[in-house]
């Protein structure tokens, strides 16, 4: 493959823009914006201002009255612990966006903070070291189901019709 062919293939695999990605994910439901809150011009509550990986959920369904997504930034009043805070998130601080509904996501590696890269590398390394632990069979989750019988839970003993008045409510029993 020559240089020109490589360049044309690379252009065909264009990484979508951050604004376009966010708008597409918002159209599907909840979008999680991953950002470096330490970057210049980011305005978030002070307790989060030094987070290398801050995650903010956005959705049209949240009814954010001042949600403004422009070519330069995201601006919105968001709730942090039930308290509203006017946030400004320049696109340069955003390094990833994920969609809750579909599990889709987009990362812009050039904007990834070094700390996030190290965290990802550490997780990958620890997963590679412990293959036996992750390969162990998982126990099935117990499930609950209503069963026929009286309130004592004895199988085969049916309640008499009309005996529900004044009787205690049916109980659920763990079935494995």
Secondary structure as GFF3:
##gff-version 3
##sequence-region A 1 176
A	DSSP	alpha_helix	3	12	.	.	.	ID=ss1
A	DSSP	alpha_helix	18	28	.	.	.	ID=ss2
A	DSSP	beta_strand	31	35	.	.	.	ID=ss3
A	DSSP	three_ten_helix	46	48	.	.	.	ID=ss4
A	DSSP	beta_strand	54	58	.	.	.	ID=ss5
A	DSSP	three_ten_helix	60	62	.	.	.	ID=ss6
A	DSSP	beta_strand	68	69	.	.	.	ID=ss7
A	DSSP	beta_strand	73	80	.	.	.	ID=ss8
A	DSSP	beta_strand	83	90	.	.	.	ID=ss9
A	DSSP	three_ten_helix	91	93	.	.	.	ID=ss10
A	DSSP	beta_strand	94	99	.	.	.	ID=ss11
A	DSSP	beta_strand	105	107	.	.	.	ID=ss12
A	DSSP	three_ten_helix	109	111	.	.	.	ID=ss13
A	DSSP	alpha_helix	114	129	.	.	.	ID=ss14
A	DSSP	alpha_helix	131	135	.	.	.	ID=ss15
A	DSSP	beta_strand	143	145	.	.	.	ID=ss16
A	DSSP	beta_strand	173	175	.	.	.	ID=ss17
###
